[in-house]
Amino acid sequence: MTSTTITVPGAARKRRPRAATSLTRSSGLGLGIALTWFSLLVLIPLCLIIVQASKGGWSVYADTLSNPQTAAALRLTVGQSLIVTAVNVVFGTLIAWVLVRDDFPGKRVLEVIIDIPFALPTIVAGLVLLSLYGPKSPLGVNVANTERSVFLALLFVTLPFVVRTVQPVLLELESDVEEAAASLGASRYTTFRRIILPSLAPAITAGAALSFARGISEYGSLVLLSGNLPLKTEVASVRILTYIEGGNVAAAAAVASLLLVVALIAIVILDIVSRAVARRG
């Protein structure tokens, strides 16, 4: 039995119309304003930092990284930020799940409390944490001037990021798909892994990237609680300030550019993980 192919005249020559690439006058004006504003706030300052750091050549980076105090500050900052980000991914997703899927007394109050780290000045956050977890702690818990104080301060200021990125996605998820999976015999774990998690992965990674970037750049909440002890609780942002106060702007720019590279690497890795989870789902 032979198959017959029906060819429509001109079908081979027919192509999908190209998307319009020309901008209208209003669109072009809006794009120009947006790019100018973005350049003034982000691109130009970042370029100036890189230029400032590169003035002394690679020797500036070598001298900066070989400094034990600077190396310890970078290890502490990146290490604690990674741990805090991992904690936020787990508990931030859990909090968002509870806020969306469950109803309980005080839910609206909890919604407001979660956003407090966004609105609270970081130095005030440091004072609050020092009052609660400092030498005069009413709870009897004193973590001041220790690495645990850095972890606690970063955890406080980064709490809302994963919650607020995951929550809108959970609100948009249709429960019909989960019910259909359950009716076909899928367990709750399978439903979460194959249906829910791939949908949440981009939001979780976005919140994780924001959390990590905020962690490595945090300053205000750490000043009072950590004590800024060299080689012990001093973070990278404090080290940058120390270099600037000492007149070594090139070293400060070198540390800042290193933090920028670390943040970009973390964002790329999280994006790769997000895509991998979405594909496997």
Sequence and secondary structure as in RCSB ss.txt:
>XXXX:A:sequence
MTSTTITVPGAARKRRPRAATSLTRSSGLGLGIALTWFSLLVLIPLCLIIVQASKGGWSVYADTLSNPQTAAALR
LTVGQSLIVTAVNVVFGTLIAWVLVRDDFPGKRVLEVIIDIPFALPTIVAGLVLLSLYGPKSPLGVNVANTERSV
FLALLFVTLPFVVRTVQPVLLELESDVEEAAASLGASRYTTFRRIILPSLAPAITAGAALSFARGISEYGSLVLL
SGNLPLKTEVASVRILTYIEGGNVAAAAAVASLLLVVALIAIVILDIVSRAVARRG
>XXXX:A:secstr
        TTTTT           HHHHHHHHHHHHHHIIIIIHHHHHHHHHHHTTTHHHHHHHHHSHHHHHHHH
HHHHHHHHHHHHHHHHHHHHHHHHHH   TTHHHHHHHHTHHHHS HHHHHHHHHHHHSTT TTS   TTSHHHH
HHHHHHHHHHHHHHHHHHHHHHS HHHHHHHHHTT  HHHHIIIIIHHHHHHHHHHHHHHHHHHHHH  HHHHHH
HTT TTTT  HHHHHHHHHHTT HHHHHHHHHHHHHHHHHHHHHHHHHHHHHHHH 
